Amino acid sequence: MTGFLVKRFLQALVVLFLVSIIVFTLLHMLPGGPARAILGPKGTPQQIDTFNHQQGYDRSLPAQYVMYLKRLFTGDLGESFKLNSPVFELLKQRLPKTLLLTVLSTALAVVIAVPLGLLQAVRRGKASDYALTGLAFLLYATPVFFLGLIMIIVFAQVLPILPAEAPQGESVGELLGDFTGLVLPVVTMAFGIVAMFSRYMRSAVLDNLTEEYVRTAMAKGQSSRRIMVRHVLRNALIPLATLLGLYLPTLFSGALVVESMFNYPGMGLLFWNAAQGSDFPVLLGVTLVVGVATVIGSLLTDILYAVLDPRIRSVA
C-alpha cells in the first residue's frame, strides 16, 4: 500500500506542475491584459508601460513563470489589483466557504442518489423505475442556473419561506448559524448532480447483480437484503467513488454559477468578480487551487478505490 501511495503522490506532483504551466500560459494569452483593466480606457500608453514594468509583465513569459514559481514556493500568490489584498488571504477566507457548500451539496446528493439508484435497479423495468429515470433525466438536462432560478421563484417569492440570498458571514460558523440561507444554494447544487450519481449507481448495481458471486450467495440461501447491502452495495460504490473524485472540477463550475446567483461569498463569486476585472493574480490563485483540488480528488479516489478493491493495489 505504501508503494502505491508514493507512486500516486509523485504522479500528482507532476500533474500539478503541468497544470500550473498551462494555467499561467493561458491566462497571460487573454486579450486586454491587467493594465488596461486597472487603468481603464483613459490609461495612456506610458502609464500602461509603467504598470507592466512594475508588475514584471514586460518580461518574457518563461521569465514571468519562473518569478511566479519562486513566489509560489514562499506562499506568495501576489496581490489583487482590484481588492488591494494578498491573494493568499482572499483564498484563505473564501475557500472554506466554497468547501462547505460543496461538501454539503455532495453529501446531500449522495444521500439521495444511492438509495434512488438502488431502488431503480431493484425495480428495473417497472413503472417506478421509468418514473425515477424520467425524473433523473429531467434534472440532468436542467442547467444549474435555471434550476436555481426556479428555486428562487418558488421558495423565495411564491412561497416566501426561504431567503433568496445566501448568508454573508465572515466564517463557516457564521454561515452555518444562518442555515436557512444555505438551503437554496445547497439544494440547487445537489439536484444538479444527484441525477448523474443515481444513474451511475443504477448501472453499477445492475452490473453486480449479474455477477457470479451474487448467484453463489443466493445459492447459499442468503437473503436478498443481505446480498444487496453486504455484497452488491460495496462493489457498486467503487464507480461512484471514482465519479466523485473526477467530478470536482464540475462541482466548482457549478459553485461558480450558484455562488453568483445567491451572492454566496465563496471562491466562485471571487473568481467571477476577478474575471470581470481581469484581476490576473486572483484568477491564477483560484484556478491553481481548483487544479490542486482536482489532483487531490483524483488521488483520494485512487486510495479509496484501492481500499474498496484490494486487487487494484497488486496491479498498480
Disulfide bonds with the S-S distance in Angstrom:
none
